[in-house]
Amino acid sequence: MNVSRNDLALIAVMRRYFEAKDGANALKGRLEAARKEAGDEIGRFYDPRMNALYAEDILAWHRLRKEMEELMSLAARWGGGGTIEDWHAADEPAAGTVHLLGIHALAD
């Protein structure tokens, strides 16, 4: 069986996608359990400016979701016949930067 570098890149992209998805789901589960235990409204609890206790986890969840979107975009490019051979982890956003509801924010 012949496997191209582009196909190997897709395997790496999808492996990372499912790692990020597992991490995001686990984090979301812990956050949601904490929210319910605290009895907070969704909007208040998930606003990192209003919830200092969980702000780091909330921002981490947003980073993982953004990464998943970018990885799916690469997979779609591959599916359309495009090349993704040059993808590697260095293509991820700079550490500490998060896209939160379309707004660039810096994590402390």
Sequence and secondary structure as in RCSB ss.txt:
>XXXX:A:sequence
MNVSRNDLALIAVMRRYFEAKDGANALKGRLEAARKEAGDEIGRFYDPRMNALYAEDILAWHRLRKEMEELMSLA
ARWGGGGTIEDWHAADEPAAGTVHLLGIHALAD
>XXXX:A:secstr
    HHHHHHHHHHHHHHHHHHHHHHHHHHHHHHHHHHT  HHHHT TTT TTTHHHHHHHHHHHHHHHHHHHHH
HHHHTT   TT  GGGS  TTEEEETTEEEE  
